[in-house]
């Protein structure tokens, strides 16, 4: 077994376990009755923050690969991205089912009238094509260039998710600002890599 194969066999299960842990803890705390005075709010906040964290982790993988030279890191970007979509879906369904009882009229009214819902809904909708086209088959069908262009939507998704978080909090915006700075740095890194001055040969 090569070192690359060994790393893949070890780190992929570890990555899956790490990504599933927040959901497992939510389920465990739910059965224990330890979701606080407002369980719906706890579930909504937990799934929302993990969606944002995993989105940021997804866009951090490529710069980390550039910095470390560990090209194998790219193998984990798809898994992290799919878990971001998984938590984003749980976040949306918690809001739509438990807050709005599947009423589309109430959902649409929130999207139109409440900016933080508009931003969050935008982020979720943009994640759908990213998730649907994340397979090797779609990369082959679309061609690498078109696929890469489409998947740059992840940066708009990240910015919308940060805005959603920033507009949702009412008193302390410290953490949303931290996430916003992180996304800006990662986006700036990619722009510099693609469009900045090239080193002399």
Rosetta blueprint (number, residue, H / E / L):
1 X L
2 X L
3 X H
4 X H
5 X H
6 X H
7 X H
8 X H
9 X H
10 X H
11 X H
12 X H
13 X H
14 X H
15 X H
16 X H
17 X H
18 X H
19 X H
20 X H
21 X H
22 X H
23 X H
24 X H
25 X H
26 X H
27 X H
28 X H
29 X H
30 X H
31 X H
32 X L
33 X L
34 X L
35 X L
36 X L
37 X L
38 X L
39 X H
40 X H
41 X H
42 X H
43 X H
44 X H
45 X H
46 X H
47 X H
48 X H
49 X H
50 X H
51 X H
52 X H
53 X H
54 X H
55 X H
56 X H
57 X H
58 X H
59 X H
60 X H
61 X H
62 X H
63 X H
64 X H
65 X H
66 X H
67 X H
68 X H
69 X L
70 X L
71 X H
72 X H
73 X H
74 X H
75 X H
76 X H
77 X H
78 X H
79 X H
80 X H
81 X H
82 X H
83 X H
84 X H
85 X H
86 X H
87 X H
88 X H
89 X H
90 X H
91 X H
92 X H
93 X H
94 X H
95 X H
96 X H
97 X H
98 X H
99 X H
100 X L
101 X L
102 X L
103 X L
104 X H
105 X H
106 X H
107 X H
108 X H
109 X H
110 X H
111 X H
112 X H
113 X H
114 X L
115 X H
116 X H
117 X H
118 X H
119 X H
120 X H
121 X H
122 X H
123 X H
124 X H
125 X H
126 X H
127 X H
128 X H
129 X H
130 X H
131 X H
132 X H
133 X L
134 X L
135 X L
136 X H
137 X H
138 X H
139 X H
140 X H
141 X H
142 X H
143 X L
144 X H
145 X H
146 X H
147 X H
148 X H
149 X H
150 X H
151 X H
152 X L
153 X H
154 X H
155 X H
156 X H
157 X H
158 X H
159 X H
160 X H
161 X H
162 X H
163 X H
164 X H
165 X H
166 X H
167 X H
168 X H
169 X L
170 X L
171 X L
172 X L
173 X L
174 X H
175 X H
176 X H
177 X H
178 X H
179 X H
180 X H
181 X H
182 X H
183 X H
184 X H
185 X H
186 X H
187 X H
188 X H
189 X H
190 X H
191 X H
192 X H
193 X H
194 X H
195 X H
196 X L
197 X L
198 X L
199 X L
200 X L
201 X L
